Amino acid sequence: MRIISGKFKGHRISAPNNLPVRPTTDMSKESLFNILNNRFDFDGLKVLDLFSGTGNLSYEFGSRGAAAITSVDADFGCIKFIKKTAAGFDLPITAIKSDVYKFLQSHRSVYDIIVADPPYNFTQEQFEEIVSLVFENELLNEDGMMIVEHSKYTKMEHLMNFSFDKKYGGSIFSFFEFDKDESEEPLGYDIDSEDDEI
C-alpha cells in the first residue's frame, strides 16, 4: 500500500501476508480522498476507522493532518501492525482491538469522519447495523460524514441519512450525512455518471 498525499506522500507500507484483510486499492482510496478534500480541511479532524485492517485509511488521514485517529479491528495481528506503523511515522493513531459492534455500542466520543470497511461477505443486516449504531449513539459530528465501503450486492441507499454513493470498479463508497436544508445545493457529485467507473 502507498500513502498518496500529505506529509508522508509516496511512502510504501508492506503489511504481513497473513493478515485477514482486503485493503482498499490505491485508486479507490485516491478517489475517496478527492471527495473528502472538497468537503474537509483535514488539519485537526477527529477520525474513526472501523474494520481498519492494515490501517491503510488511517495512515492516509494521519499523513494529511488529522489530529486524532481511532482504528478499530477485531484481529490482534492487524492492531499490532497498525501500532507499529503508526509509531514509525509518529502518527496520532490509537489502535483498539475490539469487535466493532461492541465498540459502537459502548463508545461515546464524537468524530468528524467515520469510515467503515467491513468484509464484503457480511449480511445486509450487518452492514445496516453499523450505520444504525453510529447515528443512534450520536458518534458523528453534525457537520461530519460517514463512509461505508461495500460491494454492489449490498444496498445502502434506503437507509436514513444516506447522501450519495460512488462506484469504483467492484467497490462502492456510500456516504452518510445528517439531513441538510432541502434548499441547499447538493454536493455536486454526479452519482450516476458512467465516468465514475474505474
DACOR-V710648 format. One record per pair of residues at least 6 apart in sequence whose C-alpha atoms are under 6 Angstrom apart, sorted by the first residue. I is the first residue (numbers start at 1). J is the second residue. D is the distance in Angstrom with one decimal. If there is no record, write none. Layout:
[[I J D] [I J D]]
This chain:
[[1 12 5.7] [1 13 5.3] [2 11 5.7] [2 12 4.3] [3 9 5.2] [3 10 5.4] [3 11 5.5] [3 60 5.8] [4 10 5.7] [6 63 4.8] [6 64 4.4] [7 63 5.0] [8 63 5.6] [21 53 5.6] [42 65 5.5] [42 66 5.2] [43 65 4.6] [43 66 5.1] [44 66 5.0] [44 67 4.4] [45 66 4.6] [45 67 5.4] [46 67 6.0] [46 68 4.9] [46 69 6.0] [46 111 5.2] [46 112 5.4] [47 69 4.7] [47 111 5.6] [47 112 6.0] [47 113 4.9] [47 114 5.8] [48 69 5.8] [48 70 4.9] [48 114 4.7] [49 71 4.7] [49 115 5.0] [50 72 5.0] [50 116 4.6] [51 72 5.8] [51 73 4.8] [51 117 5.5] [51 118 5.6] [52 71 5.6] [52 72 5.7] [52 73 5.6] [53 78 5.5] [54 78 5.6] [55 82 5.6] [62 91 5.7] [68 92 5.3] [69 93 4.7] [70 93 5.8] [70 94 4.8] [70 95 6.0] [71 95 4.7] [72 96 4.9] [72 97 6.0] [73 97 5.3] [73 98 5.7] [74 97 5.1] [74 98 4.7] [74 99 5.0] [79 95 5.8] [109 139 6.0] [110 139 4.4] [110 140 5.3] [110 141 5.8] [111 140 5.0] [111 141 5.5] [112 141 5.2] [112 144 4.5] [113 144 5.6] [113 145 5.1] [113 146 5.7] [114 146 4.6] [115 146 5.7] [115 147 4.7] [115 148 5.9] [116 148 4.8] [117 148 6.0] [117 149 5.0] [120 150 5.8] [124 154 5.9] [145 176 5.7] [145 177 5.1] [146 175 5.7] [146 176 5.0] [147 174 5.6] [147 175 4.6] [148 173 5.6] [148 174 5.2] [149 172 5.7] [149 173 4.6] [150 171 5.9] [150 172 5.3] [151 171 5.1] [151 172 5.8] [161 176 5.3] [161 177 5.3] [161 178 5.5] [162 176 4.4] [163 175 5.5] [163 176 5.1] [164 175 5.4] [165 173 5.5] [165 174 4.3] [165 175 5.8] [166 172 5.7] [166 173 5.3] [166 191 5.9] [167 197 5.9] [168 197 5.2] [168 198 5.3] [169 197 5.8] [169 198 5.2]]
